[in-house]
Amino acid sequence: MNTHKRIGGVLLVWIGQGRERDTLDAFFAKLGRTRSRRLEAVTMDMWQGYIGAVQPHAPQAAIVFDRFHIERYLTKTVDDVRKQEFFRRGGTSAAAAVARS
């Protein structure tokens, strides 16, 4: 766990390991209600457990999804639509295999 490190003009408050909501709940308990209510933004990936942990403890804080996860989500979505359109327009699995080689 890392706490209170300045990166550029931004104060990094905490980095934790694991993907459990309990981890963030414990962090907010340690941070306390007053400081939790002063948070302006919380950066995270798009996991519902993180969102669900932040909202009750810091409802005023903007939730900012990190760029890596947004790009991965959008790339997958575009790829899924591309595949659907390929097959909708008569493409075959054999043609897709040839296109990949």
N, C-alpha and C positions, 0 to 999 in steps of 0.2 A: 504494500500500500504506500502510495506517495501522497504527501499532503503539502499544500501551500508552496507552490513553486511558480515563479513568474516566468512566463514565456512570452517574449515580446511585451506587449502592453496588457496581456491577459493573465489573470491569476488562476493557475491550475489548483483546484482545491483538493482533488482526490482522484486516484486511479485504483480500481479494484480488480481482483481476479475472480473469475467464475461468472455464471449466468443465473444466479439464484436471486429471486426477489428479496429473500431474507438478508442477503449481503447488503443490498442498498437500504433496506429498512434499518439494519444495524448502523449503517453509516449515518442516516438521518437522525437516529436516536442519539448518536454521539455528537453530531453537529448541533443538535438542539433546535427547538421550534423557532426561536428568534432568528438565528442565523439561516435556517432553512428558508424562512420567509423573506430573506434578503437576497436570495439567489436570483439572478436575472436570467440566466440561461443554463441549460444542462445539455451537454453533447453526449450522444449515445448512438448505438446502432438501433435498428428498428424492432428490437425484440419487445414483445408486449409486456414481459415481466418488468423491464426497466421503466417503460412508460407507466405501468400500473403502480410502481413504487414511487415515482417522482410526483405524480399528480396529487396524492393526498398530503404529501409532506411539503411540497413547494408548488402549489397550484398557480402561482403568479409567474413562475419561471417558464420562459420559452423553451420548448424542446427542440433541439437542433440535431438532426440526424447527420452522422458523419458521411463525408463525400464518398468514401469507398463503398459503403453499403448502398447508397443511393445509386451509384453508377452500376454496381452489380445487379441491383433490382431492375433498373431500366434496361440494361443490356439483355438480361434474361427475358424480360417482357417483349422487347423488340424481336428477339430471336424466336420466341414462341409465336408471335404474330406472323413473322416471315415464314415459318414452317407451315402454319395453318393456311396461309395464302398459297403457298407452293402446292400443297395437296388439294386445296379447293379448286385450283385452276388446272387440275389434272396431272400434277407431278406424281411421279412414282418413287418408291423407295430405291429402285434400281437407278433411276436418274439422279436421285440425291447422292447416292454412293459414287457415281461417276463424277459428279460436280465436286465432291470433296477430294477426289484423288488428283 
